[in-house]
Amino acid sequence: MSDQVTNIVVAGLGGQGVLKASDIIAEVAFAAGLDVKKAEVHGMSQRGGSVTSDVRFGQGVLSPMVPAGQADYLVVLDETQVENNKAVLKPEGELLTIALINPSNLKNKRTINVAMLGALSKRFDIDEKLWTDTIKANLPQRLHEVNMEAFALGRQVG
C-alpha cells in the first residue's frame, strides 16, 4: 500500500449490508496497519432507503468523508443507486456493481455484500486471509460457510 489515501464509497439500500460491508473494509485496513476513517449516511428509511458509507484508509487520514469526485472505488449493491452516487467517483475511479456477480450463483442473495467485498479485495495488496478472518469475526458462525462461498465467488469474478 502506498502513502496515498484510498477512498471507497459503498452504496445500496437499507437492509443490503452496506454498513456491514464498510465495517469489514475498515477493519481489514486497520488490521493491515493503516489509518482508517469511516462515515455513513442513512436515507429516509432504515429498510429500503438509500444508504452510503465512506471508508478512507492510508498512512494518515484526516477526514472520514470522501470528497465529491474523489472516490477511488464506488461499490454499489443495488443498480438503482448508481446514478445517485456516481458523482463521488473520480474520473479514473472504478465502479463495481452487482452486475459482476450472477445472483443465481449465490446460495443466499443476502450475501451479495460479501461477494462484492470479494471483488473489491482483489484490488488491494492485503492478504486474503485477513479479509476472510474479518468477515467471520463480523458474522455469526452459522453464516460463515455461505458468506465464504460468496466472498470466493466475488474474488473469482473481481
C-alpha positions in Angstrom: 0.0 0.0 0.0 1.2 3.5 -0.8 1.2 6.6 1.3 -1.8 7.8 -0.7 -5.3 7.7 0.9 -7.7 5.2 -0.7 -11.3 6.4 -0.8 -14.1 3.8 -1.0 -17.9 4.5 -1.1 -20.3 1.6 -0.6 -23.9 2.4 -1.7 -27.1 0.5 -1.6 -30.4 0.2 0.1 -31.2 -0.3 3.7 -31.0 -4.0 4.7 -28.5 -4.9 2.0 -25.5 -4.9 4.3 -23.9 -1.6 3.2 -22.8 -0.8 6.7 -21.6 -4.3 7.5 -19.5 -4.3 4.2 -18.0 -0.9 5.1 -17.3 -2.1 8.7 -15.4 -5.1 7.3 -13.4 -2.9 4.8 -12.4 -0.6 7.6 -11.4 -3.4 10.0 -9.3 -5.1 7.3 -7.5 -1.9 6.5 -6.9 -1.2 10.2 -5.7 -4.8 10.7 -3.3 -4.2 7.8 -1.7 -1.4 9.8 -3.4 1.6 8.1 -5.1 4.7 9.5 -8.8 4.4 8.8 -11.8 6.7 9.0 -15.4 5.8 8.3 -18.7 7.7 7.9 -22.2 6.7 6.9 -25.4 8.3 5.7 -28.7 6.7 6.2 -31.6 7.5 3.9 -35.2 8.3 5.0 -35.9 4.7 5.7 -33.8 2.2 7.7 -35.1 -0.6 5.4 -35.2 0.1 1.7 -33.9 3.7 1.8 -30.6 4.9 0.3 -27.6 4.2 2.4 -24.0 5.1 1.7 -20.8 4.6 3.7 -17.4 6.1 3.2 -14.2 4.4 4.1 -10.9 6.1 3.8 -7.5 4.5 4.6 -3.8 5.2 4.2 -0.9 6.3 6.3 -2.6 9.4 7.5 -6.3 10.1 7.0 -7.7 13.4 8.3 -11.4 13.2 7.4 -13.9 10.4 7.3 -15.9 11.8 4.4 -14.9 11.1 0.8 -14.9 14.4 -1.0 -17.2 14.6 -4.1 -15.3 13.3 -7.2 -12.6 11.7 -5.1 -13.7 8.0 -4.6 -11.2 5.5 -5.9 -13.9 2.8 -5.7 -17.7 3.0 -5.7 -19.2 -0.3 -4.7 -22.9 -0.4 -5.5 -25.1 -3.1 -4.0 -28.3 -2.0 -5.9 -28.3 -0.8 -9.5 -30.8 1.9 -8.6 -28.1 3.6 -6.6 -25.5 4.0 -9.4 -26.9 7.3 -10.7 -27.4 8.7 -7.2 -23.8 8.1 -6.3 -21.6 8.2 -9.4 -20.6 11.9 -8.7 -18.4 10.7 -5.8 -16.2 8.6 -8.2 -13.1 10.3 -9.5 -12.6 10.2 -13.3 -10.1 7.3 -13.1 -12.0 5.6 -10.3 -13.6 2.2 -10.6 -17.3 1.4 -10.4 -18.1 -2.0 -9.0 -21.7 -3.1 -9.4 -23.6 -6.3 -8.7 -23.5 -6.9 -12.5 -20.2 -8.5 -11.6 -21.9 -11.2 -9.6 -24.6 -13.5 -11.1 -27.1 -13.7 -8.2 -28.1 -17.2 -9.3 -24.6 -18.4 -8.3 -25.2 -17.2 -4.7 -26.8 -19.7 -2.3 -28.3 -16.8 -0.4 -29.0 -13.4 -2.2 -28.3 -11.6 1.1 -24.6 -12.4 0.7 -24.2 -10.0 -2.2 -22.4 -7.5 0.0 -19.8 -10.1 0.9 -19.5 -11.2 -2.7 -18.8 -7.6 -3.6 -16.2 -7.5 -0.9 -14.5 -10.4 -2.6 -14.4 -8.5 -5.9 -13.1 -5.4 -4.2 -10.5 -7.3 -2.2 -8.7 -8.2 -5.5 -7.8 -4.5 -5.9 -5.6 -4.4 -2.8 -2.3 -6.0 -1.7 -3.9 -7.3 1.5 -3.7 -10.9 2.4 -7.0 -12.8 1.6 -6.9 -14.5 5.0 -7.2 -11.1 6.7 -10.4 -10.5 4.7 -11.9 -13.9 5.5 -10.9 -13.7 9.1 -12.5 -10.3 9.4 -15.7 -11.3 7.7 -16.0 -14.3 10.0 -15.4 -12.1 13.0 -18.3 -9.8 11.9 -20.9 -12.5 11.3 -22.5 -15.3 13.3 -20.8 -18.7 12.8 -24.0 -20.1 11.2 -23.4 -17.7 8.3 -19.7 -18.3 7.8 -19.9 -21.0 5.1 -22.4 -19.3 2.8 -20.5 -16.0 3.1 -17.1 -17.6 2.5 -18.6 -19.1 -0.7 -19.9 -15.6 -1.7 -16.5 -14.0 -1.0 -14.8 -16.6 -3.1 -17.2 -16.1 -6.0 -16.5 -12.3 -5.8 -12.8 -12.9 -5.9 -13.2 -15.1 -9.0 -15.1 -12.5 -10.9 -13.4 -9.5 -9.4 
